Amino acid sequence: MSYPLNPDVLKDDVMREPIRAGFGRGLKAAGQANDQIVALCADLTESVQMHLFREAFPERFIEVGIAEQNLVTLGAGFARAGKIPFVSSYAAFSPGRNWEQIRTTVALNNQPVKIIGSHAGVSVGPDGATHQMLEDIALMRVLPNMIVVAPGDSLEAEKATKAMAENGKPVYMRLAREKTPIFSTPEAPFEIGKAYVLREGHDVALLGTGTMTYQLLVAADLLSKEGIEAEVVHVPTVKPLDAETILASVKKTGRVVTAEEAQAAGGFGSAVAELLGERLPVPIKRIGMLDRFGESGEPDQLIDVFNMTGAKMMATIKQFIDTMPRYHQD
């Protein structure tokens, strides 16, 4: 089944919305469907869009204050008592500040706490390097029992939130701050652990997660004008990876490029490299933050400076294709 893309995805006026807005809607809807869902926040309720849940279910909302370690340990306690807790803060603080508590009280005990890290990536913008969480994918995917999700747009974040509420597992979901293009549709599928082919091609597989999938769609369109047909695969679940879909794409194309708005070391690209190193060794190029912190600036400016726009990635991908032959197992 083909993935139903927004028909306006490549237009300059494509609809944009903060991914965190989809989380807010999804949490409220999940709360309406299940009265065992509770929400806890670290003094950032409107910033992370938990205010919709708070207004609908004030008796199930707890403002923890600026105490991120308490945030997740309380969440673990609620989970042990049979509730389904969503705990949210900026990703720079959760998991950035409370990783040990997440490891010990949530992951080790396999408690179904849903950890929401908002304002991730360099597109946080003017808040600068201290608030631009780039290491969270690496931190969270290494934890046993932890699922890691990076939705590509607000519609997918809404679907992912509802799915997280029902899966009975610890989950980390990272969210961007600024408005980003909506490339999916209400009918587009989402399932934890699944990846989706958005555009078919045969010259290279472009694997994106989070905000970078849209940019890869732009890059693929530009590459097609150069006679290069790229396959674009959206991977909203970083852990567990959809090995079947990824391997099928890479077998067809013989080389792969990954893109993430995070540190390339240890993150999504590294997860793909591990999979391919064990199952299907082929040339791979990882696009992301390359062993450096972010800096203050406007979100679109920073994405451009760090070579993460579709146009900038198109040039990087073309150079990779020009210098790296396709590898095939057979």
Buried (B, 14 or more C-beta within 10 A) or exposed (E): EEBEBBEEBBEEEBBEBBBBBBBBBBBBBBBEEEEEBBBBBBBBBEBBBBBBBBEBBEEBBBEBEEBBBBBBBBBBBBBBEEBBBBBBBBBBBBBBBBBEBBBEBBBBEBBBBBBBBBBBBBBBBEBBBEBBBBBBBBBBBBBEBBBBBBBBBBBBBBBBBBBBBEBEBBBBBBBBBBBBBBBBBEEBEBEBBBBBBBBEBBBBBBBBBBBBBBBBBBBBBBBBEEEBBBBBBBBBBBBEBBBEBBBBBBBBBBBBBBBBBBBBBBBBBBBBBEBBEEEBEBBBBBBBBEEEEBEBBEBEEBBBBBBBBBEBBBBBBBEBBEEBEBBEEE
